[in-house]
Amino acid sequence: MLYYLSIKGGQKLKGSVSISGAKNSALPLLASTLLSKNKITLSNMPNVVDVKTLTKLLENLGATKSSEGNSVSIDTTTVDSACANYDIVRKMRASILTLGPLLARFGHCEVSMPGGCAIGQRPIDLHLKALELMGAKIELKQGYVVAKAPEGLKGATIIFDKVTVTGSENIIMAASLANGVTKLVNIAKEPEVVQLCEVLMEAGVSIEGVGTANLSIVGSYGELLDMKDVKVIPDRIEAGTYLCAGAITNSKITITNVIPKHLESITLKLRQMGFDFEIGENSITILPAGKIKACDIETSEYPGFPTDMQAQFMALCTQANDTSIIDERLFENRFMHVSELVRMGANIKLKGHSATVGGNTDLISADVMATDLRASSALILAALVAKGTTKVHRIYHLDRGYENLEGKFSALGANIERLEE
């Protein structure tokens, strides 16, 4: 069944919204259960399609799963296959996160080349080169990565040519079961990577340098880990999206169940645009601005401005008092939402990896199409202030990463509903 969102613009928002668990933390944590010798319960799991897809992949490998509310219990002691097949992996590129754990655990694996994302090539060569340095023999056969390390992976010094979040996570998990010490240089510092390291340390793995670009990991020589139950951290991108909703409608709203430190690059940019905040231990209230100021944005790795918030801020910049410039430095194909925003009357000019966004724009309703996960939320933000009723199609992209979005927006006072195509 296909659905679209119908959004009537012009409504002020008010109230509070609770932020779900981070999809980008839940996925590597699910993959890490392959390293465990016991059942693990993950709480605060977001009810989104990507999480369901990876859980299904683990079940296909032989794991057993039970769930209650937003908690999922995974037992991978029953896993009897090391082949992650195309039918599931094609739906979501994060399935590649099973490569490192499967190879480290079984000494061999076959993982289909990933799919499920349209924002750029995101090559996995950095993952494969790192595993080869750890002694793996890797071949690409009929769309599958076939990896072998019959005597186990060996500790090595690995310098990543560029920062890669999934690459970092994959090799951190592989190194946890490897023989000897692995030194990783130029590792991603995202909170989701930090949580994965903390969970592995809780399970007895010695990791030095957590939260920095350089890690030293002492492997378990193939011995499975005694992993503990874990609560997934809040989703900083979902949180940032709702802060942008408050900003674009110039409304006072509160987000709860957040870690404010994880949102500093986002709140800093919103302060530059004229907004102020009341910040609690696990909540943030955005306050209306006298006027919305233009700003310049350049995406970069954490703790810089996140590429996953670029589209939402582009929508917000259409309402600023002057022209803003957005530089997308991480992905070559992440301006696909621009043509859809232009359909709504936005004044945006592209040149290479830069977008010039005109402010003071009266957006108008239109039929628009989500082209990727974050583009979906940018179109919703634009629709909140557009004149008339906007229809956002292809929202299956949205369901990959946002839990109950229309329910949460409705509770804030937005006029939004999900309808059948």
FIKOLZA-168149 format. One line per 4 residues: number of its first residue (from 0); their letters; for each residue x, y, z of C-alpha. Coordinates in Angstrom, 1 decimal, decimal comma, padded with zeros to 4 digits. Layout:
<atoms>
NUM) A) X:Y:Z  ...
</atoms>
This chain:
<atoms>
0) MLYY) 000,0:000,0:000,0  001,4:003,4:-001,0  000,7:006,5:001,1  001,2:010,2:000,9
4) LSIK) 001,1:013,0:003,4  -001,3:015,9:003,1  -000,2:019,0:004,9  -002,1:022,3:005,2
8) GGQK) 000,3:025,1:005,9  000,0:028,2:008,1  -000,4:026,5:011,5  001,6:027,7:014,5
12) LKGS) 003,0:024,8:016,5  003,1:024,5:020,3  003,6:021,8:022,9  006,3:019,1:023,3
16) VSIS) 007,4:016,1:021,4  009,4:013,1:022,7  012,3:012,0:020,5  012,7:008,4:019,6
20) GAKN) 015,9:006,3:019,8  018,5:006,9:017,1  018,2:004,8:014,0  021,9:005,3:013,3
24) SALP) 022,8:003,9:016,7  020,2:001,1:016,7  021,6:-000,4:013,4  025,2:-001,0:014,5
28) LLAS) 024,0:-002,1:017,9  021,8:-004,7:016,2  024,8:-005,8:014,1  027,0:-006,1:017,2
32) TLLS) 024,7:-008,7:018,7  026,5:-011,1:016,2  029,5:-010,8:018,5  027,6:-011,9:021,6
36) KNKI) 027,4:-015,3:023,4  024,2:-014,4:025,1  020,8:-012,8:024,5  020,6:-009,0:024,6
40) TLSN) 017,7:-006,6:025,0  017,9:-003,3:023,3  015,5:-000,7:024,6  014,4:002,7:023,2
44) MPNV) 014,5:001,2:019,7  012,8:003,3:017,1  009,9:001,7:015,3  011,2:002,5:011,8
48) VDVK) 011,6:000,4:008,6  015,4:000,3:008,6  015,4:-001,3:012,1  012,8:-003,9:011,0
52) TLTK) 014,9:-004,7:007,9  018,1:-005,3:009,8  016,2:-007,3:012,5  014,8:-009,5:009,7
56) LLEN) 018,3:-010,0:008,3  019,5:-011,2:011,7  016,5:-013,6:011,8  017,4:-014,9:008,3
60) LGAT) 020,9:-015,6:009,6  019,3:-017,8:012,3  018,9:-015,4:015,2  015,7:-015,4:017,3
64) KSSE) 013,9:-012,2:018,2  011,2:-011,1:020,6  009,8:-007,6:021,1  007,7:-005,7:023,5
68) GNSV) 006,9:-002,1:023,0  010,1:-000,3:022,0  012,4:-003,1:023,3  013,8:-005,9:021,1
72) SIDT) 015,5:-009,0:022,5  018,0:-010,7:020,1  019,6:-014,1:020,6  022,3:-014,7:018,0
76) TTVD) 023,6:-017,9:019,7  021,4:-019,8:017,2  022,9:-018,1:014,1  023,9:-020,8:011,6
80) SACA) 024,5:-018,9:008,4  027,1:-016,3:007,4  025,3:-015,3:004,2  023,5:-012,0:004,1
84) NYDI) 021,4:-012,3:001,0  020,5:-009,8:-001,7  016,7:-009,8:-001,0  017,2:-007,9:002,3
88) VRKM) 020,5:-006,1:001,8  019,3:-004,4:-001,4  016,7:-002,5:000,7  019,2:-000,9:003,1
92) RASI) 022,8:-000,1:002,7  023,4:-000,3:006,5  023,1:-004,1:006,1  026,8:-004,0:005,3
96) LTLG) 027,3:-003,6:009,0  027,0:-007,4:009,3  030,2:-007,9:007,3  032,7:-007,2:010,0
100) PLLA) 030,9:-009,2:012,8  030,1:-012,2:010,6  033,7:-012,4:009,3  035,2:-012,0:012,8
104) RFGH) 032,9:-014,6:014,3  032,8:-017,3:011,6  036,1:-016,7:009,7  034,1:-016,5:006,5
108) CEVS) 031,0:-014,7:005,2  029,1:-013,6:002,1  027,3:-010,3:002,2  025,5:-008,8:-000,8
112) MPGG) 026,7:-005,5:-002,1  024,5:-002,8:-000,4  021,6:-000,8:-001,8  018,8:001,3:-000,4
116) CAIG) 020,2:004,8:-000,7  020,2:007,4:-003,5  022,3:010,2:-002,0  025,6:009,2:-003,4
120) QRPI) 027,9:006,3:-004,1  029,1:005,7:-000,5  031,6:003,1:-001,6  032,5:000,2:000,7
124) DLHL) 036,1:000,0:-000,5  037,3:001,5:002,8  035,6:-001,4:004,7  037,2:-004,0:002,4
128) KALE) 040,7:-002,5:002,5  040,6:-002,4:006,3  039,6:-006,1:006,5  042,3:-007,0:004,0
132) LMGA) 044,8:-005,3:006,3  043,5:-007,5:009,1  044,3:-010,6:007,0  041,0:-011,3:005,2
136) KIEL) 040,9:-012,5:001,6  038,1:-010,8:-000,2  036,6:-011,4:-003,6  033,6:-009,8:-005,3
140) KQGY) 031,4:-012,5:-006,9  028,0:-012,0:-008,6  027,2:-009,0:-006,5  028,4:-010,5:-003,2
144) VVAK) 031,4:-009,7:-001,0  033,0:-013,1:-000,3  035,4:-012,7:002,7  037,6:-015,4:004,3
148) APEG) 039,8:-015,3:007,3  040,0:-019,0:008,4  042,5:-018,3:011,2  040,7:-015,3:012,4
152) LKGA) 041,3:-011,6:011,8  044,6:-010,2:013,0  045,2:-006,9:014,7  046,6:-004,2:012,4
156) TIIF) 047,2:-000,5:012,0  044,5:001,0:009,7  044,5:004,6:008,5  041,2:005,5:006,9
160) DKVT) 041,6:007,7:003,9  038,5:009,6:004,8  036,1:009,6:007,7  033,4:006,9:007,3
164) VTGS) 030,8:006,2:009,9  029,7:002,7:008,8  033,3:001,8:007,9  034,4:002,8:011,4
168) ENII) 031,6:000,8:013,0  032,3:-002,3:010,9  036,0:-002,4:011,7  035,5:-001,6:015,4
172) MAAS) 033,2:-004,6:015,6  035,6:-006,8:013,6  038,6:-005,7:015,8  036,7:-006,6:018,9
176) LANG) 037,1:-010,4:018,1  040,4:-010,1:016,3  043,7:-011,6:017,4  045,8:-008,9:019,0
180) VTKL) 045,7:-005,1:019,0  044,1:-003,0:016,2  045,0:000,7:015,9  042,4:002,7:013,9
184) VNIA) 043,3:006,2:012,7  040,8:008,8:011,3  037,8:007,2:012,9  034,3:008,8:012,9
188) KEPE) 033,5:010,6:016,2  029,7:010,5:015,9  027,8:009,8:019,1  026,5:006,6:017,5
192) VVQL) 030,0:005,4:017,1  030,8:006,3:020,7  027,8:004,3:021,9  028,9:001,3:020,0
196) CEVL) 032,4:001,5:021,6  030,8:001,9:025,0  028,7:-001,2:024,6  031,7:-003,2:023,5
200) MEAG) 033,7:-001,9:026,4  030,9:-002,9:028,8  031,2:-006,4:027,2  034,9:-006,5:028,2
204) VSIE) 036,7:-005,2:025,1  039,5:-002,9:025,9  039,2:000,3:023,7  041,3:003,4:024,2
208) GVGT) 040,6:006,8:022,6  036,8:006,6:022,5  035,3:009,8:021,2  038,6:010,8:019,4
212) ANLS) 039,8:010,1:015,9  042,2:007,4:017,0  041,3:004,1:018,7  043,3:001,2:020,0
216) IVGS) 041,3:-002,1:020,4  042,4:-005,3:022,1  040,6:-008,2:020,4  039,3:-011,3:022,2
220) YGEL) 041,0:-013,8:019,9  037,7:-015,0:018,5  036,0:-015,5:021,9  032,4:-014,2:021,8
224) LDMK) 031,5:-011,4:024,1  029,3:-011,3:027,2  027,2:-008,4:026,1  024,9:-006,4:028,4
228) DVKV) 021,4:-004,9:027,7  021,6:-001,4:026,2  019,3:001,6:025,8  019,7:003,3:022,4
232) IPDR) 020,6:007,0:022,6  018,1:009,6:021,3  018,0:010,4:017,6  019,8:013,8:017,2
236) IEAG) 018,6:014,1:013,6  015,0:013,6:014,5  015,5:016,1:017,3  017,1:018,6:014,9
240) TYLC) 014,2:018,1:012,4  011,6:019,1:015,1  013,8:022,1:016,2  013,7:023,2:012,5
244) AGAI) 009,9:022,8:012,5  009,7:025,1:015,5  012,0:027,5:013,7  010,3:027,6:010,3
248) TNSK) 006,9:028,2:011,9  008,6:030,6:014,4  006,8:028,7:017,2  007,8:027,8:020,8
252) ITIT) 008,0:024,0:021,1  009,9:021,6:023,4  011,7:018,4:022,5  012,2:015,9:025,3
256) NVIP) 014,3:012,7:025,6  017,4:014,3:024,0  021,1:014,8:024,8  021,6:018,5:024,2
260) KHLE) 025,4:018,1:023,8  024,7:016,0:020,7  022,8:018,9:019,1  025,3:021,7:019,7
264) SITL) 026,1:022,2:016,0  022,4:022,5:015,2  021,4:024,8:018,1  024,5:027,0:017,4
268) KLRQ) 023,4:027,5:013,8  019,8:028,2:014,9  021,2:030,8:017,4  023,0:032,5:014,5
272) MGFD) 019,6:032,6:012,7  018,1:034,5:015,7  016,5:031,8:017,8  017,1:031,3:021,5
276) FEIG) 016,7:028,2:023,7  015,8:027,0:027,2  018,0:023,9:027,6  017,4:021,3:030,4
280) ENSI) 019,2:018,1:031,2  017,3:016,1:028,6  015,1:018,7:026,9  015,4:021,8:024,6
284) TILP) 012,8:024,5:024,1  013,2:026,7:021,0  011,9:030,2:021,4  010,6:032,4:018,5
288) AGKI) 012,9:034,8:016,8  012,3:038,5:016,2  013,3:037,9:012,6  014,9:034,8:011,0
292) KACD) 018,4:035,7:009,9  020,2:034,2:006,9  023,2:031,9:007,5  025,9:030,0:005,8
296) IETS) 026,3:026,3:006,3  029,0:023,8:005,5  028,4:020,2:006,2  031,2:018,2:007,9
300) EYPG) 031,8:015,2:010,1  030,8:015,3:013,8  031,1:017,5:015,7  030,5:019,7:012,7
304) FPTD) 027,2:020,5:011,0  025,6:017,2:010,0  024,8:016,4:006,4  021,6:014,7:007,6
308) MQAQ) 020,3:018,2:008,6  021,3:020,0:005,4  017,9:019,6:003,6  015,9:020,7:006,7
312) FMAL) 017,9:023,9:007,1  017,6:024,6:003,3  013,8:024,7:003,8  014,3:027,0:006,8
316) CTQA) 016,6:029,3:004,9  013,8:030,1:002,5  012,1:032,0:005,3  015,2:033,9:006,4
320) NDTS) 015,6:037,7:005,8  018,4:037,4:003,2  020,3:035,0:001,1  022,0:031,9:002,6
324) IIDE) 024,7:029,7:001,1  024,8:025,9:001,9  027,9:023,9:001,0  027,4:020,1:000,9
328) RLFE) 030,9:018,6:001,5  030,1:015,0:002,2  027,9:013,6:-000,5  027,9:014,4:-004,2
332) NRFM) 024,2:013,8:-004,8  022,5:015,3:-001,8  020,6:018,2:-003,4  017,8:016,1:-004,9
336) HVSE) 015,2:017,9:-002,8  016,1:021,2:-004,4  013,9:020,7:-007,5  010,9:019,8:-005,3
340) LVRM) 011,4:022,9:-003,1  011,6:025,0:-006,2  008,2:023,5:-007,2  006,9:025,1:-004,0
344) GANI) 008,3:028,5:-005,0  011,7:028,3:-003,4  014,4:030,5:-004,9  017,4:028,1:-004,9
348) KLKG) 020,4:028,2:-007,3  022,9:025,3:-007,5  026,5:025,5:-008,5  028,6:022,4:-007,9
352) HSAT) 028,4:021,4:-004,2  026,9:024,8:-003,2  023,3:026,0:-003,0  022,3:029,7:-002,8
356) VGGN) 019,0:030,0:-001,1  017,0:033,2:-001,4  015,1:034,3:001,7  011,8:036,1:002,3
360) TDLI) 010,0:033,5:000,1  006,3:032,9:000,2  006,1:029,1:-000,4  003,0:027,7:-002,1
364) SADV) 001,5:024,2:-001,9  002,3:021,6:-004,6  002,5:017,9:-005,2  006,0:017,0:-004,4
368) MATD) 008,0:013,8:-004,2  010,4:012,6:-001,5  013,7:011,5:-003,1  015,5:010,3:000,1
372) LRAS) 015,0:010,1:003,8  016,1:013,6:004,8  014,6:015,2:001,7  011,2:013,9:002,9
376) SALI) 011,4:015,9:006,1  012,6:019,1:004,3  009,4:019,0:002,2  007,3:018,6:005,3
380) LAAL) 009,0:021,6:006,9  008,3:023,6:003,8  004,7:022,5:003,7  004,2:023,7:007,2
384) VAKG) 004,5:027,3:006,1  003,3:027,0:002,5  000,0:028,5:001,4  -002,5:025,8:000,8
388) TTKV) -002,3:022,0:001,1  000,8:020,2:000,0  000,9:016,5:-000,9  004,2:014,7:-000,2
392) HRIY) 004,5:011,5:-002,2  006,8:008,5:-001,9  006,9:008,8:001,9  008,3:005,2:002,3
396) HLDR) 011,6:007,1:002,4  010,3:008,9:005,5  009,3:005,7:007,2  012,9:004,4:007,0
400) GYEN) 014,0:006,8:009,7  011,1:008,7:011,4  008,8:007,1:013,9  005,2:008,2:013,8
404) LEGK) 006,0:011,5:012,2  002,5:012,6:011,4  001,3:011,6:014,9  004,0:013,7:016,5
408) FSAL) 003,4:016,7:014,2  -000,3:016,5:014,8  000,3:016,6:018,6  002,2:019,9:018,0
412) GANI) -000,8:021,4:016,2  000,2:020,7:012,5  -002,6:019,9:010,1  -001,1:016,7:008,7
416) ERLE) -002,6:013,3:007,7  -001,5:010,2:006,0  -003,7:009,1:003,1  -003,7:006,3:000,5
420) E) -002,5:007,1:-003,0
</atoms>
